[in-house]
């Protein structure tokens, strides 16, 4: 099958540091190539792939956001996709809704995976303007604000099964990985770790929009000697940090669309303690891959009992549900449905 994957240009594919969407696009693209499909990746020029790479810009835009006008390069990207559209059997967009006016006029089959939250007020009139745009969700809960969308499937993210090694023995520390923002609730994670008297390692980026929140709410909490802030970390550091943690703390306070770091933890054998918002009840198997909790009291109790979770069971849950092979096969079914339709 001839397949185009269209990535946002803010990060390379895969990203050098933070960037869940681009990481998933990379895993999907490389798995489709491995299975023998002819894949073209529209992405930033510093991407690395075995697919054919078509780059609208020489490098990812986030490090140089003030120098590179992101909308201009995404407009160039969509024109490139439209120009080559007849070369493909299916075009798979991962670019939110930027491509909708172009995709709406393509004769080539196409589908859009939505990677973000859908409960923002401006999205309802937008999706009603494009009611027949074929969509894929990354969790069933993600669809809740737009149940009338043209949903073709829910496809959970997947990782290469050899990306993380199974670590049967846990170290004596907790970890928080991702982004520092009010909805991610790092403050809760710090509170859990300190109540358990266990060190917490934090590998997280700070977006410009969240700098004031970090300075006012989080920075004072980092003074405790058991709290170690590592900043934004790359894939190698993440492997090391996640693999030897006794638990990943995921005490979110928002409708999480998926939560890639949860399955990264499972793949290492590391259990997760999470609040049950958004996708969490779909991704977690309570008592198998960790614990879902509804209060700080429950979270502390779960953290103190995290040794009761079988790390091998976490890895088995990952292999059963969240590999890149599973993800690619599920997307291939969507592509076939579109072509049959």
PAZA-441934 format. One record per residue (C-alpha): residue number from 1; residue in three letters; x, y, z. Coordinates in steps of 0.25 Angstrom, whole numbers, plus 2048, in hexadecimal, padded with zeros to 3 digits. Layout:
# PAZA-441934
- NUM,ALA,X,Y,Z $
...
***
This chain:
# PAZA-441934
- 1,UNK,800,800,800 $
- 2,UNK,805,80E,7FD $
- 3,UNK,803,816,80A $
- 4,UNK,806,825,80D $
- 5,UNK,808,829,81C $
- 6,UNK,807,838,81E $
- 7,UNK,80D,83D,82B $
- 8,UNK,80D,84A,832 $
- 9,UNK,81A,852,830 $
- 10,UNK,81C,857,83E $
- 11,UNK,825,84A,841 $
- 12,UNK,82E,841,839 $
- 13,UNK,828,833,837 $
- 14,UNK,82C,82D,840 $
- 15,UNK,82E,839,84A $
- 16,UNK,83C,83B,850 $
- 17,UNK,835,83E,85E $
- 18,UNK,826,840,861 $
- 19,UNK,81C,83D,856 $
- 20,UNK,812,832,858 $
- 21,UNK,80A,834,84B $
- 22,UNK,817,834,842 $
- 23,UNK,81C,828,84A $
- 24,UNK,810,820,847 $
- 25,UNK,810,824,838 $
- 26,UNK,81F,81F,838 $
- 27,UNK,81B,811,83E $
- 28,UNK,80F,810,834 $
- 29,UNK,817,814,828 $
- 30,UNK,823,80B,82B $
- 31,UNK,81A,7FF,82E $
- 32,UNK,812,801,821 $
- 33,UNK,81F,801,819 $
- 34,UNK,824,7F5,821 $
- 35,UNK,817,7EE,81C $
- 36,UNK,81A,7F1,80E $
- 37,UNK,812,7FD,80B $
- 38,UNK,816,809,802 $
- 39,UNK,816,815,80C $
- 40,UNK,819,823,80A $
- 41,UNK,81A,82C,816 $
- 42,UNK,817,83B,815 $
- 43,UNK,81F,841,821 $
- 44,UNK,82A,84A,825 $
- 45,UNK,838,849,81E $
- 46,UNK,83F,844,82B $
- 47,UNK,836,838,82C $
- 48,UNK,83C,82A,82B $
- 49,UNK,834,81F,823 $
- 50,UNK,835,813,81A $
- 51,UNK,82A,818,812 $
- 52,UNK,82B,823,807 $
- 53,UNK,82C,830,80E $
- 54,UNK,826,83D,808 $
- 55,UNK,82A,849,811 $
- 56,UNK,822,856,810 $
- 57,UNK,82D,85D,819 $
- 58,UNK,83B,859,81C $
- 59,UNK,83A,857,82B $
- 60,UNK,82F,856,835 $
- 61,UNK,829,863,839 $
- 62,UNK,828,863,848 $
- 63,UNK,836,866,84B $
- 64,UNK,835,872,842 $
- 65,UNK,826,876,844 $
- 66,UNK,829,885,843 $
- 67,UNK,832,884,836 $
- 68,UNK,829,87A,82F $
- 69,UNK,81B,87D,82C $
- 70,UNK,814,870,82F $
- 71,UNK,807,873,827 $
- 72,UNK,80F,876,81B $
- 73,UNK,816,869,81B $
- 74,UNK,80A,861,81E $
- 75,UNK,803,868,812 $
- 76,UNK,80E,864,809 $
- 77,UNK,80D,856,80F $
- 78,UNK,7FF,854,80B $
- 79,UNK,801,859,7FD $
- 80,UNK,80C,84F,7FC $
- 81,UNK,802,844,800 $
- 82,UNK,7F7,849,7F7 $
- 83,UNK,801,849,7EB $
- 84,UNK,806,83B,7ED $
- 85,UNK,7F8,835,7F2 $
- 86,UNK,7F5,82C,7E6 $
- 87,UNK,802,824,7E9 $
- 88,UNK,7FC,81E,7F6 $
- 89,UNK,7F2,814,7F9 $
- 90,UNK,7EF,81B,807 $
- 91,UNK,7F4,828,80D $
- 92,UNK,7F4,828,81C $
- 93,UNK,7F4,835,823 $
- 94,UNK,7F9,838,831 $
- 95,UNK,7F8,848,830 $
- 96,UNK,7EC,84B,838 $
- 97,UNK,7E2,852,82E $
- 98,UNK,7EC,85A,826 $
- 99,UNK,7EA,851,81A $
- 100,UNK,7DB,851,81A $
- 101,UNK,7D8,85B,80F $
- 102,UNK,7E3,854,806 $
- 103,UNK,7DF,845,80A $
- 104,UNK,7D0,848,808 $
- 105,UNK,7D3,84A,7F9 $
- 106,UNK,7DC,83E,7F7 $
- 107,UNK,7D8,832,7EF $
- 108,UNK,7E2,829,7F6 $
- 109,UNK,7DD,822,802 $
- 110,UNK,7E2,829,80F $
- 111,UNK,7E0,828,81E $
- 112,UNK,7E4,831,82A $
- 113,UNK,7E8,82C,837 $
- 114,UNK,7E5,837,842 $
- 115,UNK,7F0,837,84D $
- 116,UNK,7EB,842,856 $
- 117,UNK,7E0,846,85F $
- 118,UNK,7D2,848,858 $
- 119,UNK,7CB,850,863 $
- 120,UNK,7CF,85E,85E $
- 121,UNK,7C3,867,85B $
- 122,UNK,7C8,86B,84D $
- 123,UNK,7C9,85C,848 $
- 124,UNK,7BA,859,848 $
- 125,UNK,7B7,863,83C $
- 126,UNK,7C3,85F,835 $
- 127,UNK,7C0,850,835 $
- 128,UNK,7B2,853,831 $
- 129,UNK,7B7,85B,825 $
- 130,UNK,7BE,84E,821 $
- 131,UNK,7B4,843,826 $
- 132,UNK,7B9,839,81C $
- 133,UNK,7C8,83A,81F $
- 134,UNK,7CD,82B,822 $
- 135,UNK,7D2,82B,830 $
- 136,UNK,7DA,822,83A $
- 137,UNK,7DA,824,849 $
- 138,UNK,7E5,81F,851 $
- 139,UNK,7DC,81B,85D $
- 140,UNK,7CD,81A,85E $
- 141,UNK,7CC,825,868 $
- 142,UNK,7D3,82E,85F $
- 143,UNK,7C6,82E,856 $
- 144,UNK,7BD,832,861 $
- 145,UNK,7BC,841,85E $
- 146,UNK,7B9,83E,84F $
- 147,UNK,7B1,831,84F $
- 148,UNK,7AB,835,841 $
- 149,UNK,7B8,835,83A $
- 150,UNK,7BB,82C,82E $
- 151,UNK,7C3,822,837 $
- 152,UNK,7C8,816,830 $
- 153,UNK,7D0,80F,83C $
- 154,UNK,7D7,811,849 $
- 155,UNK,7E6,80D,847 $
- 156,UNK,7EE,80D,853 $
- 157,UNK,7FD,811,852 $
- 158,UNK,808,806,851 $
- 159,UNK,817,805,854 $
- 160,UNK,821,7FC,84D $
- 161,UNK,822,7F0,856 $
- 162,UNK,831,7F2,857 $
- 163,UNK,831,801,85A $
- 164,UNK,832,7FF,869 $
- 165,UNK,838,7F3,870 $
- 166,UNK,830,7EC,87B $
- 167,UNK,836,7EF,889 $
- 168,UNK,832,7E5,893 $
- 169,UNK,838,7EC,89F $
- 170,UNK,833,7FA,8A3 $
- 171,UNK,83C,805,8A9 $
- 172,UNK,837,80D,8B6 $
- 173,UNK,832,819,8AF $
- 174,UNK,825,81E,8A7 $
- 175,UNK,826,826,89A $
- 176,UNK,81D,831,894 $
- 177,UNK,81F,832,885 $
- 178,UNK,819,83C,87B $
- 179,UNK,815,84A,87B $
- 180,UNK,814,854,887 $
- 181,UNK,806,85A,886 $
- 182,UNK,7FA,85C,890 $
- 183,UNK,7F3,850,88A $
- 184,UNK,7FE,847,88B $
- 185,UNK,7FF,849,89A $
- 186,UNK,80D,847,89E $
- 187,UNK,80A,84E,8AB $
- 188,UNK,802,841,8AE $
- 189,UNK,80D,838,8AA $
- 190,UNK,817,83F,8B3 $
- 191,UNK,80D,83E,8BF $
- 192,UNK,80B,82F,8BC $
- 193,UNK,81A,82D,8BC $
- 194,UNK,81D,835,8C9 $
- 195,UNK,812,82F,8D1 $
- 196,UNK,818,821,8CD $
- 197,UNK,826,827,8D0 $
- 198,UNK,82B,822,8C2 $
- 199,UNK,834,82A,8B9 $
- 200,UNK,82C,830,8AC $
- 201,UNK,834,832,89F $
- 202,UNK,82D,83C,896 $
- 203,UNK,830,83B,887 $
- 204,UNK,827,846,881 $
- 205,UNK,827,852,877 $
- 206,UNK,821,860,87A $
- 207,UNK,81A,866,86F $
- 208,UNK,81A,876,86E $
- 209,UNK,80B,876,872 $
- 210,UNK,80E,86F,87F $
- 211,UNK,81B,876,883 $
- 212,UNK,813,87F,88D $
- 213,UNK,80C,873,893 $
- 214,UNK,819,86C,895 $
- 215,UNK,820,878,89C $
- 216,UNK,814,87B,8A5 $
- 217,UNK,80F,86D,8A8 $
- 218,UNK,819,862,8A5 $
- 219,UNK,827,868,8A7 $
- 220,UNK,825,86A,8B6 $
- 221,UNK,822,85B,8B7 $
- 222,UNK,82F,857,8B1 $
- 223,UNK,837,85C,8BC $
- 224,UNK,835,84F,8C4 $
- 225,UNK,841,846,8C4 $
- 226,UNK,839,83A,8BF $
- 227,UNK,834,841,8B3 $
- 228,UNK,83D,841,8A7 $
- 229,UNK,839,849,89B $
- 230,UNK,841,845,88E $
- 231,UNK,83A,84E,884 $
- 232,UNK,836,849,876 $
- 233,UNK,83C,83B,873 $
- 234,UNK,83F,833,867 $
- 235,UNK,83B,825,864 $
- 236,UNK,848,81E,869 $
- 237,UNK,846,825,877 $
- 238,UNK,837,822,877 $
- 239,UNK,83B,813,875 $
- 240,UNK,844,813,881 $
- 241,UNK,83B,81B,88A $
- 242,UNK,82E,814,887 $
- 243,UNK,834,806,887 $
- 244,UNK,83A,807,895 $
- 245,UNK,82F,80E,89C $
- 246,UNK,826,807,8A6 $
- 247,UNK,81A,80F,8A0 $
- 248,UNK,816,81A,896 $
- 249,UNK,80D,825,89C $
- 250,UNK,802,82A,893 $
- 251,UNK,7F9,832,89C $
- 252,UNK,7F2,83A,891 $
- 253,UNK,7E7,843,892 $
- 254,UNK,7E2,844,883 $
- 255,UNK,7DB,83C,878 $
- 256,UNK,7E8,835,874 $
- 257,UNK,7E6,830,865 $
- 258,UNK,7F0,824,867 $
- 259,UNK,7FC,826,870 $
- 260,UNK,808,820,868 $
- 261,UNK,811,81F,874 $
- 262,UNK,808,815,87B $
- 263,UNK,80A,80B,871 $
- 264,UNK,819,80E,870 $
- 265,UNK,819,80B,87F $
- 266,UNK,812,7FE,87D $
- 267,UNK,81C,7F9,873 $
- 268,UNK,827,7FB,87D $
- 269,UNK,81F,7F3,887 $
- 270,UNK,81D,800,88F $
- 271,UNK,80F,801,895 $
- 272,UNK,807,80F,895 $
- 273,UNK,7FF,816,8A0 $
- 274,UNK,7F5,81F,898 $
- 275,UNK,7E8,827,89B $
- 276,UNK,7DD,821,892 $
- 277,UNK,7DB,82D,888 $
- 278,UNK,7D9,82C,879 $
- 279,UNK,7DF,820,873 $
- 280,UNK,7E5,81A,880 $
- 281,UNK,7DA,810,883 $
- 282,UNK,7DC,80B,875 $
- 283,UNK,7EB,80A,876 $
- 284,UNK,7ED,805,884 $
- 285,UNK,7E9,7F8,88A $
- 286,UNK,7E7,7FB,898 $
- 287,UNK,7EF,7F1,8A1 $
- 288,UNK,7F6,7EC,895 $
- 289,UNK,7FE,7F7,88F $
- 290,UNK,7FD,800,89B $
- 291,UNK,7F2,807,8A3 $
- 292,UNK,7E8,811,89F $
- 293,UNK,7E5,81B,8AB $
- 294,UNK,7DB,826,8AD $
- 295,UNK,7E2,82E,8B9 $
- 296,UNK,7EF,831,8BE $
- 297,UNK,7ED,827,8CA $
- 298,UNK,7EA,81C,8C0 $
- 299,UNK,7F6,820,8B8 $
- 300,UNK,7FF,81F,8C4 $
- 301,UNK,7FA,812,8C8 $
- 302,UNK,7FB,80C,8BA $
- 303,UNK,80A,811,8BA $
- 304,UNK,80D,80A,8C7 $
- 305,UNK,807,7FD,8C1 $
- 306,UNK,80D,7FE,8B3 $
- 307,UNK,816,7F3,8B6 $
- 308,UNK,80A,7EA,8B5 $
- 309,UNK,809,7EC,8A6 $
- 310,UNK,810,7E2,89E $
- 311,UNK,819,7E9,894 $
- 312,UNK,819,7DD,88B $
- 313,UNK,80A,7DF,88A $
- 314,UNK,80C,7ED,886 $
- 315,UNK,815,7E9,87A $
- 316,UNK,80B,7DE,876 $
- 317,UNK,800,7E8,876 $
- 318,UNK,808,7F1,86D $
- 319,UNK,80B,7E5,863 $
- 320,UNK,7FD,7E1,863 $
- 321,UNK,7F7,7EF,860 $
- 322,UNK,801,7FA,85C $
- 323,UNK,80C,7F6,853 $
- 324,UNK,80F,7FD,846 $
- 325,UNK,80B,7F1,83E $
- 326,UNK,7FD,7F1,844 $
- 327,UNK,7FC,800,841 $
- 328,UNK,800,7FE,833 $
- 329,UNK,7F6,7F3,830 $
- 330,UNK,7EB,7FB,836 $
- 331,UNK,7EE,806,82D $
- 332,UNK,7EF,7FD,821 $
- 333,UNK,7E1,7F8,824 $
- 334,UNK,7DC,807,824 $
- 335,UNK,7E4,809,816 $
- 336,UNK,7DD,7FD,810 $
- 337,UNK,7CF,802,815 $
- 338,UNK,7D2,80F,80E $
- 339,UNK,7D6,809,801 $
- 340,UNK,7CA,7FF,802 $
- 341,UNK,7C1,80B,804 $
***
